[in-house]
Amino acid sequence: MSSLNGGMNGRIEDWHESSSNEESSFLSRVVQLLRSEGVLPGELESNENTINCPVVRFQHPAALEENLQLDIPDGGKGMSEERLLSKLSDIIKGSVKTSHPHFYNQLYGGLDPYGLAGAWITEALNTNQYTFEVAPSFTLAEKAVLQKCLKLFNLPENGDGIFAPGGSMSNMYSMVLARHHACPEARAKGLQQCPPLVAFASQDAHYSLRKGANWLGIGTDNIIGVPTDDEGKMIPTELEAAIRRVKQGSKHTNGCATVNGTHNGVGELCGKPFIVVATAGTTVLGSYDPLEEIADICQRYGIWFHVDACWGGSLILSKKYRSLLHGIEKADSVSWNPHKMLGAPLQCSVFLVRHQGLMHKCNSAAATYLFQQDKFYDASYDTGDKSVQCGRKVDAFKLWTMWAARGDNGLSALVENAMDCSRYFLRLITDRPGFRLVLPSFECTNICFWFIPPRLRGLEETQEWWDDLEKVAPNLKKKMILQGSLMIGYQPLSNKGLRNFFRLVVTCQPPPSPSHMEYVLHEIERLGKDL
């Protein structure tokens, strides 16, 4: 029996050694694939390298599905290493290169190389953030980063925070805490213990607020869309008037008041105002709501004040531009996504709250198999019970690695370079034939504009003219994508009556340059001249 076991153990050891060598070699070859396709940071910084590596090699969905053949067969052996590497190469070739210097399509871009190093370490260690027991170093890293963020946004040092899987979840955290603040009995007994809760946000606020209202049982009709001015900023007088109408309506015999500016038009709303969400860098126009004035209104009426700084919050790192966030220090909670402008690897989303212990009171479920209070170490370092999640990635370490490598000055320089390049592009297209700005000036790195092809210039701008111009952005975007030379997003803004226009978004990674901005200008003119 002993010889039999010895033989079996030997075979197992031989298999482990062979398997380990193959897997190690495989990982090295995957890194080479990424490098050859220009996916890794820094591979495509020169214009020469971008010629043979487009932003995207576009194929229509059905064609790509047919070419990739990604169905996993039932039974049998796995693919050979060579076949798998070939398949991975095809997948990489069929993907968008967000680290390409000509990708300006979303509110994120390439990734910071130090952040990538942090992400590789966290993925390789494959642990969970919920307890110090399984994530001792990462628990301390998250604590350190959250303290740094509280200081950065000038929130109380005894505040709290957590890393969430994206800005939508961060904003939902704010709604949960605001609900608990307004109606703590809802935690145990449900929303039937509360009056109808009413939220306020600008008409240009992120759609995640409506999703949050749905998930939390507040109701999407109970979000009032406050009108914005010509620059896309929430109008404080309109906010205060809406709050008063709801509060006065709750005193009426029928319990309701007519409220203008909801996401669904004009309706009757009554109940308790429980949160105001201001936006620091709106999704399309990049506008900053007047935070100081909104904070004063919230304080006057005792309403939770949340700032969605997911996009524009990175300007807080810059002494030159941080004044746009003046008043954020009065917020009850703040959401900020370093994975957007700053270039931390997806996902890296910070939620901060000024009230110590509130997250735990609101979210704790005290699972005794995870959060035992008789542990041999200080159990206060187990942070998972204040989260809505159980499994939680160690996203904080990506930001820790970036911050540790670059310092405050390095991150500030990246942000200011992105802002300066966006301003250079703005100067390039201002008063240039064929370009028209949506706004006279912009606060963030979003630059929004129409491109008017030569055949439409100088004509009377009738309804038919605008109907024609509205088709330019989609058709020009199609040419960009099919050639793989450039990616810029477009959209209408219906609440302001604006037809399809381009929104160029400049981020910190890869670091943009004036020559990149000039390329965008000339490529739009080249592709759009015959539209």
N, C-alpha and C positions, 0 to 999 in steps of 0.2 A: 504493500500500500504506500509506504514511504517513497519508494522509487517511482511509483505511478504519480504521486503528488509532486515529486521533484520534477518529473518530466513535464507535467502540466504547468507548473510554475515557470519552468524554463521557457516553454512556448509563450506563455503570457508575457514574460519579460522581453523576449525577442520581439513580440508583436508591438509592445509599448515602445521599444527603442526604434523600431522601423517606422511606426506611425508618427512618433515625435519628430524624427528627422524629416519625414515627408511634409508634415504640417509646417515646420519651421521654414523649409525651403519654399513652400507654397506662399507663406506670408511675405517673404522677401520678394517673390516674383509679383505679387499683387502690388507692392509698393512701386516696383519698376513700371507696372502698367499705369498706375496713377501718374507717375512722373512723365512717362512718354506721351500721355494724353493732356499734359499741362494742367492736371487737376490740383496738384500740390501748390501751396502758396509760393509765389516768386517765379514760377516756371514760365509765365507769360507776360512778364513786366515790359519787355521790349516789343515795339511794334512789329519787328521782324518775325518774332515767334508767333504772333497772332495770325499771320497770314495763312499758315498751314493748319491752324487749330481754331476753327470757328467757335463762336459762342454756343452754337447748337447745330447739329446735323439733323434737320427736321424731317420726320416721316409722319404721315398721317396715322392715327391710332391703329386702324386695321392693318396697314402695311407694316408698322413696327411690330405689332403682335405676331404677324405672320413670319417676319424675319427673325425675331428673337426666339420664338418657340420656347416660352418659359413654363409650359405645363410640366409638372413633375410627375413622371410615370409611376404607376403603382408597382410595388414589389421590385425585385431585382437588385442589382448593385448600383452604387452611385456612379457618377461620371468619372472618367479618368481625369487625372490632373490636367492634362493637355487640353482636353475638351472643355473642362470647367474654366480654365484660364481663357480659352478662346471665347467662351460664352460671356465671361466677365468683361473681356475687352469689348465685345459687341454692346454690352449694357452700358459701359462707360461712354463709348462712342455715341450711343443714342441718348445720352443725358445732357442736360444744360450745364454748362461750365460757369457756375456762379462766381468763381474766382477769376473769371476773364475780365480784363480791364474794360471791355465794351458791354458789360452786363449792367444795365441801369433800370431793370424791369420792376423790382420790388423794393420794399423797405428793408432789404438786407442785400448783402453781396457776398464777397469772398470772406474767407475766414483768417483770423490772425494766426500766424504760425506758432506763437507761444500758446495760444488757446488750443490749437490743434494738439500740441504736445500734452497739455493737460487732459484733453479729451481722450487721447490714446492711453494715458496712464489710467484714467478712470474706467475705460472700457476693458483694459487688460486685467485690472484688479476685480472688476465685475462685482461690486458690492452695493449695498443699499444704504440710503441715508438715514433710515429711521432710528437707529440706536448707535450709541457710542461703542457698544459691544462689537458690532460688525464693521463700523466705519470710524475708528478712533481718530485718525488723522484728518479725514474729510469732515467730521463733525466740527473739529476745531477750525478747519479752513472755512467752513460755512459761517461759523460764528465770527471769525475775523473779518470776512468780507462784508457781512451784514453790518458789523460795527462801523466799518469804513464807509458803507453806503449811507447809514444814518447820519454820520458826520458830514458826508458830502452834500446831502440834501438839507443839512442843518435841522434835523429832527432830533428829539431828545435821545441822549446816549443810552438811556434805559428803555428805549423803545424795543420793538421786536420786528421780526421779518421771517421770510422763508423764500426759497427758490421754487417756483411753480413751473409747470410744463407749458409755458407760453403766456402771452399777455392776456388772452381771453380768460384763462384761469385766474390770473392775478386780479383782473377786474372783478371776477366773480367772488374772489375772496373779499374784496371791498364791500360788495353787496351783502355778503353773509354777515360780516362784522357790523355793518351799518344796520342790518335787520336786528341783530342781537342787541345793539345799542338802543334801538328804538323800541324793541319789543322782546325783552329777554325771555319771557315766558313761552315764546314760539319754539324754542329749542326742545322743550319737553312735551308741550301740549299742542303744538302745531299752529298754523297761521290763523285758525279760527279764533284764537285768543286775541288777535290783533285787529285793529281797524285796517281797511285797505291801505297798503303802503304805496306811496307814489315817489318815483325817482325823476330827476331832472338832469338832462344833458343837452349839449348843443345839437342842432340839426346835423352837424358834421361829425358828431361823435362816432366812435367805432361800433360796428354792429354787434360786437360781443355783449354789449349791455342788454340788447334785446334777447339774445340767447340766454344770458344769465337770468333775466326776469322770467323767462319761460321755465328754466330748470328749477328755480327757487320758488315757483308758485306765486310769484308777484304779479305776473301777467304782462305781456308785451304792451297792452294798451295803457298800462299804468306807468309808462315812461313818457314824459313830456319832452318833446324836442323844442328847445329854446331857440328862437331865431338868432341868426348870426348877422354881423355887419358885412359890408362889401369886401372886407379882408378875410372873412371866414371865422371871425372871433365871436364867441358868445356875447350877447348884449346884456350887461348886468341888470339894467332896468326891466328888461323883458323877463329875466329870471325871477326877479323879486315880484313882479306883477303876477307871474304864474303861481309862485308859492302862495301869495295872498289869496288868489282865486280858489285854490284848493282848500286852504285853511278856512276861508269864509264859507265855501260851499259845504264843508262838513258841519257847519252850524245851521244850515238851512233846514227847513222842515223835510224837504225831500233828500237831504243829505248830500247833494251834489252841486257842482258848479260847472258852467261851460268853460272849457279851457281850449285856447287856441294853441296851435303849434305842436300837437302830438305827432308821433310818427305816422299815425293813421288819419291825419286830418283833424277836424274839429270834433270834439266829443265831450261827454260829461264825465268828470272825474271828481271823486271825493275821497277823503281819507287823510292819512298822515304823511306829510313829506318826510322821507327818511334818509335820502342821500342826494347830493349834487355831485355830478361827475364833470370836472373840467378837463380839458384836453391840452396838453403841452406838445404841440406838433400834430396837427390833424393829419389823417391818412392821405388825403389828396393834396390839399393846399399847403400843408405844413404850418398851419396857423397856431398861435398860442393864445388861449383864452386869457383874459385879464384876471390872473389868479388872486391878486391882492383884493380886488373888489369883490370877487366871488367868495373869498374866504370871510370877508366882513359880513356878507349877507348870511352865510351859513352860521356864523357865530351869533348873529342877531336872532335867528330863528331856531337855533339849537339843532341844526341838521348836520349830519355827517358830511365832511368835505373830502372827496377823493380826487386825486389828480392822476389821470391816465397820461403818463409821460413815457409810455412804451417806446414811441418813436423819437420824440424830441428831447427826451430827458438827458441824452448824452451831452448836450450843450452845457450841462452843469459842470462838466470837466474843464471848460474853457473860461478863463477870466474875461476874455474878450466878448463872449456871447452869453454868459450865464445870467445876465440881467433879464433875459427873456423869461426866466423861471422865477422871477421875484414873486414872493408870496407862497411858494410851494412849501416853505418851512412851516406854514400854518395848517397844512393838510393833516387830516386824521390818518390818511393812508395814501401811498404812492405806488404806482406800478411803473417799472422801467425794464426795458429789454436790451441788455448789452449785446444780444445776438443780432440786433438790427444795425444801427449806424456804426457801432463800435467794432463789429466783426467777430464777436465771440462765436464759437461753433454752436449751431442750433442743437438743443434749445438752451437758452440762458436767460431766464426771466426772473426779476427780483420783485418781491412784494414787501413793502415796508409799512409799519404801523407805529404811530406814536404812543399807543397805550400798552403798557407792560402787562403781560399775562392775559390779554383779551383773546388772543388766538387760541390759547389752550382752553379757556373757559368756553369758548364758542364751539370748538371742534373736537374736544377730547372725547374718546370712547373708552379709554383706560383698559385696553386689551391686556389681560394678565399674562398672556404667553409672550408678550413683547416688552411691556412697560412695567415690569415688576418693581415695586418700591423697596424691596429688601435686597437689592443687588449689592455686591461687594464694593462697587464704585459709586460715585456721585450720580444718581439717576437723573438729576436735573439736566444732564448733558444729553439725555435721550430726547430728541426734538420731534420725533415722528408723530406724537399724539396731538400736536397742534396743527397737523396737516390734514387735509381732506383725503389724501392718498395714504395707502399703506406702502406699496413699493414706490420708491422715489429715487431718481438718478442723482448722482453727486455733481449736479451742474455747477455748483459754486466754485469747484476747483478749476474749471476752465477760466473763469474770470480771475481767480486768485493767481493763476500762473501768468496771465497777461499783465496784471497789475504789478506783480512782483518783478517781472522782467522789465517793464517799461516805466513804472513809477507814475506819479501824477503828471509830471512834465511830458513824458512820452505819450500818454493817452491824450493829454491836452493838445499836443502837436498834431496828432492824427486827426482829431476832431476839427481843429482850426484849418488844417490842410483841405479837408473835405469841404468845409464851408467856403474857404477861399476859392477853391476850384469851381464850386457852384456859382459863386459870384462872378467869376471870370466867364463862365458860360452865359450867365445872364447878360453881361456886358456885350458878349459876342452877338447875341440875337436881338438885343434892344435896337429898334429902328432899322434892322436889317430887312431888306425886301424879302417877302415871303414868310416872315415870322411875326406873330402877334402874341403878346403876353396876355395871360388870363388875368393876372394882377399886376399893378405897376411895380410892386416890390414883393420880396419873399423873405420870410423870417428863418426858415430852415433850409435844408439842402434840396427840397422839392422845387423844381423850376417847371412851371406849367405854361404851355404855349400851344397855339395852333400853327401848323404849317400850311400855307396857302400856295398851291402850285401856280406856275406862271399863267395858266389859262383862266384862273379865277381872279387874278389881280386886276384892280382898277375897275371892276364891275360894280353895279349897284347891288348892295347887300340885301336882297329880297329874301323872302321865306324860301324860295327855290334855291337861292345861292347858298343859304345855310344848310338846306337839305343836301346839297351837293358837297359842301365842305365837310359835313359830318361823316361822309364816307371816306374822306382822305386818310384819316388816322388809321382805320382798320386796314385799308389797302396798302398803305405805306408800311404798316407793321408786318403785313404778310410778306412784303418784299424783303424786309430786314431778316425775318425768320428763315425764309427759303434760301437766302444767300448766307445766312449764319454770320452776318457781319456786325450785327448790333441788336440789342434788345432794350426797348423802352416801352413802358406801359402807356395805355391810353384809357380814358373813361369820360363819360358825361358827368355833370353835377346837376341833377334834375331840380334840386331845391333852389338853385340859383338860375335855372333856365339855361345852363351852359351845355352846348353840344360837345361831342367828342373832341377831346384835346389830349395832347401828350403830357405826361408827367415824368420828367427825367429826375431820377433820385441818385444823388451822389453819396457814397458811403466811404468809410475809412479804409476798407480793404477790398481789393488791393489799393494801395495809396494812389489816388488819381493825380494827374498832372495837367498843366495847361495844354499839352499836345494831345492828350486824350479828349479834352473838351473840343479842341479844334477838329479832331477826327469826327466826333459826333455831328458837329455842324455840317461839315462837308459831305458826310455820308447821307444825311437827311436830304441835302440839296441834290446829291447825285441820284438817289433813289426816287425822289419825289418830283423831279423836274418834268416828267412826262405824264404824271397822274392827271 
